[in-house]
Amino acid sequence: MQKVNIYDIEGTEFPAGRRTRVILGQNGAITGEKFCQGFVVIYPGGGIPEHDHETVESYTILKGDGIIEVDGEKREVHEHDYVFIPSGKKHSLYNAGNEDMHMMFVYAPGVIVDHWAQEQAGVLE
């Protein structure tokens, strides 16, 4: 068994207004190959810029309110909502509330997705 406290993971601060902590994955606190799982805190007004990748992905909103867009379709999301994102579909998520949004993501297979480096380099905003 491997156990980790999410808040013991330093994570990465992204320019779009969030901190991402990878729990399990190639770059996670626990190394994993089949899938990647992480915990994200999105600050008010912050988000995850539109991007796409080959992996399927899911977002589970643990706390807060936001707007998600998948393949051109926008929807409100709230605490306890779950969204499945098919492979290759452009998607983004923004915190529309006044408090931090907490979100858990899972994607498979467990590669390191390109959009993180693109955002850090200023390519995605």
C-alpha atoms as an extended CHARMM CRD file, in Angstrom:
* protein
*
       125  EXT
         1         1  MET       CA              0.0000000000        0.0000000000        0.0000000000  PROA      1               0.0000000000
         2         2  GLN       CA              1.1390000000        3.5330000000       -0.7280000000  PROA      2               0.0000000000
         3         3  LYS       CA             -0.4880000000        6.4870000000        1.0240000000  PROA      3               0.0000000000
         4         4  VAL       CA             -0.0070000000       10.2050000000        0.5570000000  PROA      4               0.0000000000
         5         5  ASN       CA             -1.7280000000       13.3260000000        1.8520000000  PROA      5               0.0000000000
         6         6  ILE       CA             -2.7060000000       15.5460000000       -1.0780000000  PROA      6               0.0000000000
         7         7  TYR       CA             -1.5600000000       18.7000000000        0.6990000000  PROA      7               0.0000000000
         8         8  ASP       CA              1.9050000000       17.2250000000        1.3180000000  PROA      8               0.0000000000
         9         9  ILE       CA              2.4680000000       17.3720000000       -2.4600000000  PROA      9               0.0000000000
        10        10  GLU       CA              3.9280000000       20.7660000000       -3.3860000000  PROA      10              0.0000000000
        11        11  GLY       CA              2.5360000000       20.6650000000       -6.9110000000  PROA      11              0.0000000000
        12        12  THR       CA              2.9060000000       23.2270000000       -9.6620000000  PROA      12              0.0000000000
        13        13  GLU       CA              1.5420000000       26.7570000000       -9.7830000000  PROA      13              0.0000000000
        14        14  PHE       CA              0.2090000000       27.5820000000      -13.2650000000  PROA      14              0.0000000000
        15        15  PRO       CA             -0.0780000000       31.0810000000      -14.7570000000  PROA      15              0.0000000000
        16        16  ALA       CA             -3.7970000000       30.6410000000      -15.5030000000  PROA      16              0.0000000000
        17        17  GLY       CA             -4.5720000000       30.6870000000      -11.7680000000  PROA      17              0.0000000000
        18        18  ARG       CA             -4.3360000000       27.2330000000      -10.2420000000  PROA      18              0.0000000000
        19        19  ARG       CA             -2.1140000000       24.7950000000       -8.3560000000  PROA      19              0.0000000000
        20        20  THR       CA             -1.9870000000       21.2240000000       -9.6580000000  PROA      20              0.0000000000
        21        21  ARG       CA             -0.8110000000       18.3520000000       -7.4780000000  PROA      21              0.0000000000
        22        22  VAL       CA             -0.1930000000       15.0830000000       -9.3110000000  PROA      22              0.0000000000
        23        23  ILE       CA             -0.9750000000       12.2330000000       -6.9450000000  PROA      23              0.0000000000
        24        24  LEU       CA             -0.3540000000        9.2610000000       -9.2480000000  PROA      24              0.0000000000
        25        25  GLY       CA              1.4180000000        9.2760000000      -12.5920000000  PROA      25              0.0000000000
        26        26  GLN       CA              4.7690000000        9.5100000000      -14.3170000000  PROA      26              0.0000000000
        27        27  ASN       CA              5.3950000000       12.8050000000      -12.5280000000  PROA      27              0.0000000000
        28        28  GLY       CA              3.2950000000       12.0430000000       -9.4380000000  PROA      28              0.0000000000
        29        29  ALA       CA              3.9770000000       11.6200000000       -5.7540000000  PROA      29              0.0000000000
        30        30  ILE       CA              3.3060000000        7.9410000000       -6.4770000000  PROA      30              0.0000000000
        31        31  THR       CA              4.6860000000        6.6290000000       -9.7620000000  PROA      31              0.0000000000
        32        32  GLY       CA              2.0670000000        5.1270000000      -12.0290000000  PROA      32              0.0000000000
        33        33  GLU       CA              1.8610000000        4.0600000000      -15.6650000000  PROA      33              0.0000000000
        34        34  LYS       CA             -1.7340000000        3.1100000000      -16.5180000000  PROA      34              0.0000000000
        35        35  PHE       CA             -3.4310000000        6.3750000000      -15.5560000000  PROA      35              0.0000000000
        36        36  CYS       CA             -2.7500000000        9.7290000000      -13.9400000000  PROA      36              0.0000000000
        37        37  GLN       CA             -4.7030000000       11.2900000000      -11.0740000000  PROA      37              0.0000000000
        38        38  GLY       CA             -4.3480000000       14.7190000000       -9.5700000000  PROA      38              0.0000000000
        39        39  PHE       CA             -5.9220000000       17.3520000000       -7.3690000000  PROA      39              0.0000000000
        40        40  VAL       CA             -6.3100000000       20.9250000000       -8.5840000000  PROA      40              0.0000000000
        41        41  VAL       CA             -7.1680000000       24.1060000000       -6.7110000000  PROA      41              0.0000000000
        42        42  ILE       CA             -8.4280000000       26.7420000000       -9.1520000000  PROA      42              0.0000000000
        43        43  TYR       CA             -8.4460000000       30.2410000000       -7.7240000000  PROA      43              0.0000000000
        44        44  PRO       CA            -11.3520000000       32.6690000000       -8.3100000000  PROA      44              0.0000000000
        45        45  GLY       CA            -11.0930000000       33.9030000000      -11.8960000000  PROA      45              0.0000000000
        46        46  GLY       CA             -8.5210000000       31.2170000000      -12.7110000000  PROA      46              0.0000000000
        47        47  GLY       CA             -8.7870000000       28.1350000000      -14.8190000000  PROA      47              0.0000000000
        48        48  ILE       CA             -7.3950000000       25.5160000000      -17.1270000000  PROA      48              0.0000000000
        49        49  PRO       CA             -6.9950000000       26.9680000000      -20.6350000000  PROA      49              0.0000000000
        50        50  GLU       CA             -8.5240000000       25.2300000000      -23.6380000000  PROA      50              0.0000000000
        51        51  HSD       CA             -6.4340000000       22.2920000000      -24.7800000000  PROA      51              0.0000000000
        52        52  ASP       CA             -6.7810000000       18.7780000000      -26.1260000000  PROA      52              0.0000000000
        53        53  HSD       CA             -4.8540000000       15.5330000000      -25.9050000000  PROA      53              0.0000000000
        54        54  GLU       CA             -5.0820000000       11.8920000000      -26.9120000000  PROA      54              0.0000000000
        55        55  THR       CA             -5.9400000000       10.7250000000      -23.4080000000  PROA      55              0.0000000000
        56        56  VAL       CA             -9.4940000000       10.3890000000      -22.1490000000  PROA      56              0.0000000000
        57        57  GLU       CA            -10.0330000000       12.4480000000      -19.0040000000  PROA      57              0.0000000000
        58        58  SER       CA            -12.5280000000       13.0720000000      -16.2490000000  PROA      58              0.0000000000
        59        59  TYR       CA            -13.0040000000       16.0560000000      -13.9510000000  PROA      59              0.0000000000
        60        60  THR       CA            -14.7960000000       15.6740000000      -10.6190000000  PROA      60              0.0000000000
        61        61  ILE       CA            -15.7280000000       18.9680000000       -8.9550000000  PROA      61              0.0000000000
        62        62  LEU       CA            -15.2350000000       18.5390000000       -5.2210000000  PROA      62              0.0000000000
        63        63  LYS       CA            -15.9230000000       22.1390000000       -4.2170000000  PROA      63              0.0000000000
        64        64  GLY       CA            -16.9450000000       25.3350000000       -5.9930000000  PROA      64              0.0000000000
        65        65  ASP       CA            -18.6810000000       26.5030000000       -9.1450000000  PROA      65              0.0000000000
        66        66  GLY       CA            -17.3690000000       26.9200000000      -12.6390000000  PROA      66              0.0000000000
        67        67  ILE       CA            -17.8360000000       26.7960000000      -16.3690000000  PROA      67              0.0000000000
        68        68  ILE       CA            -16.5780000000       23.8580000000      -18.3970000000  PROA      68              0.0000000000
        69        69  GLU       CA            -16.3960000000       23.7700000000      -22.1670000000  PROA      69              0.0000000000
        70        70  VAL       CA            -15.9490000000       20.5140000000      -24.0640000000  PROA      70              0.0000000000
        71        71  ASP       CA            -15.9210000000       20.4330000000      -27.8690000000  PROA      71              0.0000000000
        72        72  GLY       CA            -17.6470000000       23.8470000000      -28.0430000000  PROA      72              0.0000000000
        73        73  GLU       CA            -20.3930000000       23.0180000000      -25.5150000000  PROA      73              0.0000000000
        74        74  LYS       CA            -20.3950000000       25.1570000000      -22.3530000000  PROA      74              0.0000000000
        75        75  ARG       CA            -22.0030000000       24.0440000000      -19.1120000000  PROA      75              0.0000000000
        76        76  GLU       CA            -22.0400000000       25.1750000000      -15.5080000000  PROA      76              0.0000000000
        77        77  VAL       CA            -20.4250000000       22.7790000000      -13.0480000000  PROA      77              0.0000000000
        78        78  HSD       CA            -20.9730000000       22.6220000000       -9.3180000000  PROA      78              0.0000000000
        79        79  GLU       CA            -19.8230000000       20.6450000000       -6.3060000000  PROA      79              0.0000000000
        80        80  HSD       CA            -20.0450000000       16.8670000000       -6.9030000000  PROA      80              0.0000000000
        81        81  ASP       CA            -20.4360000000       17.1560000000      -10.7050000000  PROA      81              0.0000000000
        82        82  TYR       CA            -18.4890000000       14.7010000000      -12.8470000000  PROA      82              0.0000000000
        83        83  VAL       CA            -17.5330000000       15.3490000000      -16.4730000000  PROA      83              0.0000000000
        84        84  PHE       CA            -16.0910000000       12.7790000000      -18.8950000000  PROA      84              0.0000000000
        85        85  ILE       CA            -13.9480000000       14.2190000000      -21.7070000000  PROA      85              0.0000000000
        86        86  PRO       CA            -13.4020000000       11.9500000000      -24.7390000000  PROA      86              0.0000000000
        87        87  SER       CA            -10.0330000000       11.6580000000      -26.4410000000  PROA      87              0.0000000000
        88        88  GLY       CA             -9.1060000000       14.5400000000      -28.7510000000  PROA      88              0.0000000000
        89        89  LYS       CA            -11.8810000000       16.9180000000      -27.5970000000  PROA      89              0.0000000000
        90        90  LYS       CA            -10.8750000000       20.4980000000      -26.7810000000  PROA      90              0.0000000000
        91        91  HSD       CA            -11.7790000000       21.3860000000      -23.2130000000  PROA      91              0.0000000000
        92        92  SER       CA            -11.3180000000       24.0840000000      -20.5850000000  PROA      92              0.0000000000
        93        93  LEU       CA            -12.4860000000       24.7860000000      -17.0450000000  PROA      93              0.0000000000
        94        94  TYR       CA            -12.8300000000       28.1340000000      -15.2680000000  PROA      94              0.0000000000
        95        95  ASN       CA            -13.7150000000       29.0200000000      -11.7030000000  PROA      95              0.0000000000
        96        96  ALA       CA            -16.8030000000       31.2420000000      -11.8730000000  PROA      96              0.0000000000
        97        97  GLY       CA            -17.1700000000       31.5640000000       -8.1060000000  PROA      97              0.0000000000
        98        98  ASN       CA            -15.6910000000       33.7500000000       -5.3920000000  PROA      98              0.0000000000
        99        99  GLU       CA            -13.9090000000       30.9070000000       -3.5800000000  PROA      99              0.0000000000
       100       100  ASP       CA            -11.3290000000       28.3120000000       -4.5660000000  PROA      100             0.0000000000
       101       101  MET       CA            -12.6270000000       25.4660000000       -6.7070000000  PROA      101             0.0000000000
       102       102  HSD       CA            -11.3170000000       21.9780000000       -5.8740000000  PROA      102             0.0000000000
       103       103  MET       CA            -11.2160000000       19.4470000000       -8.6810000000  PROA      103             0.0000000000
       104       104  MET       CA             -9.8880000000       15.9190000000       -9.1080000000  PROA      104             0.0000000000
       105       105  PHE       CA             -8.7770000000       14.7900000000      -12.5610000000  PROA      105             0.0000000000
       106       106  VAL       CA             -8.0400000000       11.3410000000      -13.9210000000  PROA      106             0.0000000000
       107       107  TYR       CA             -6.7150000000       10.6010000000      -17.3760000000  PROA      107             0.0000000000
       108       108  ALA       CA             -5.5000000000        7.5360000000      -19.1900000000  PROA      108             0.0000000000
       109       109  PRO       CA             -3.0970000000        6.4260000000      -20.3460000000  PROA      109             0.0000000000
       110       110  GLY       CA             -0.7970000000        7.9640000000      -17.7550000000  PROA      110             0.0000000000
       111       111  VAL       CA              1.4690000000       10.1570000000      -19.8700000000  PROA      111             0.0000000000
       112       112  ILE       CA              2.5830000000       13.6890000000      -19.0530000000  PROA      112             0.0000000000
       113       113  VAL       CA              0.2470000000       15.8700000000      -21.1270000000  PROA      113             0.0000000000
       114       114  ASP       CA              1.7480000000       18.5660000000      -23.3710000000  PROA      114             0.0000000000
       115       115  HSD       CA             -0.5220000000       21.4010000000      -22.3050000000  PROA      115             0.0000000000
       116       116  TRP       CA              1.2200000000       21.8150000000      -18.9240000000  PROA      116             0.0000000000
       117       117  ALA       CA              4.5440000000       22.7460000000      -20.5570000000  PROA      117             0.0000000000
       118       118  GLN       CA              2.7210000000       24.8680000000      -23.1540000000  PROA      118             0.0000000000
       119       119  GLU       CA              0.9760000000       26.8730000000      -20.4450000000  PROA      119             0.0000000000
       120       120  GLN       CA              4.1880000000       27.3340000000      -18.4470000000  PROA      120             0.0000000000
       121       121  ALA       CA              5.8580000000       28.6190000000      -21.6520000000  PROA      121             0.0000000000
       122       122  GLY       CA              3.0470000000       31.1270000000      -22.2480000000  PROA      122             0.0000000000
       123       123  VAL       CA              1.6550000000       29.3610000000      -25.3380000000  PROA      123             0.0000000000
       124       124  LEU       CA             -1.7210000000       28.6690000000      -23.6530000000  PROA      124             0.0000000000
       125       125  GLU       CA             -3.5300000000       31.3720000000      -21.7120000000  PROA      125             0.0000000000
